[in-house]
Amino acid sequence: MSRAEPIDLLKQASPRGLDPAQRESMVIVLLIFFIGLIVLLSIDFNTAPPTFQPMVLLFGILVAAIIWFARRVGQPFRKCPACTRVIPGYSVYCPICGQRLP
């Protein structure tokens, strides 16, 4: 009877285990959540008609833009032409198959 390999749940839950498209969509979802939270926090519900505090909103949007920009400038990825795996953009050789990259 063959033995099944154990599932590495930590690797599956880790952002490093995701491909670049999944990671990018995860960052976008987190930024949308963050901006929505900042919009809610910028409304002061303690006053008679609730007042809006634009400085809190502007600060939140600025922080979200910095997070998005830092993610976009991060390490690029590319595909190996031999094994078609996604690898770091700075690689000279594919770490999976050993093929020299162009």
N, C-alpha and C positions, 0 to 999 in steps of 0.2 A: 504494500500500500504506500503510495507516494505521500509525502508530507507537504502540506501547503505552506507557503511562506507567510510569516506573520505580516499583518498590515501595519505599516508605520504611520499611525495617526498623527504623530507630531510632524512628520514630513508633509503630510497632506494638509495640515492646518497652517503650516508655516508659509508666509508670503514668498519665501525663497523657492518653495516647491511649485509655485504658480508660474504659468507662462506670462510673457510681458503683456499680452492683451488682457488677461484676467487681472493682473496687478494694476494696470492702468484703470480698468473699470472699478476696481476696489477703491482706488484713490479718489476717483470722481464721485462715487457714492458717499465716501466719508466727507468730502468737501461739501457736497450738497447738504448732508446732515449737519455739518458744522455751521454753514451759513444759515440754515433754518433755525438752529439753536440760537445763534447770535441775533436773528430777527426777533425771536421771542424774548430774549434777554434785553433787547433795546426798548421794549415797551414797558413803561412804568405803570403797573396796574394799581398802585396805591393812591393815585390821585383821582379826583372826581370824574372828569373824563380821562381815560388813560392817555398819558402823554408819550410821545415818541422821542427817543434820545438818539439823534443821528450820529453822534460821535462814537457811540458803542457799535453801531452798525458799520461805520466806516473802518473802525479798528478791526472788527471781525472779518470784513472783506479783505482788508490788507493782509491779515494773518493767513487767510485762505489762499490768497494769491501767492504769498511767499511759499507756502507748502506746495502748491501746484507747480510753481516755477522750479523749486528744488527737486521735485520729482521728475520734471521734464529734462533737467540738466544732468540727472543721474546717469549711471552707467548704461550705455546703449547695448542692445543685444542684436545678434544676427544669427542666421542659420548656416550650419555646415553644409556645403554642397554635396558631400559624400553621404552622410547619414541623416541629413535634414533635421538634426536636433538643434534646439535653441541654445546658444552658448554666449558667454560674455563677449562684448565687442572688442575687448583689448586682447583677446587670444590670438596667438600666432598659429598654434596647432589646436585641433579639436581635442578636448579632453576625453571625449568618448571613443572616437575611432582613430585618432592620431593623424588625421589628414592635415597637411599644411594648407592654411587658408590663404586666399588671394589678398 
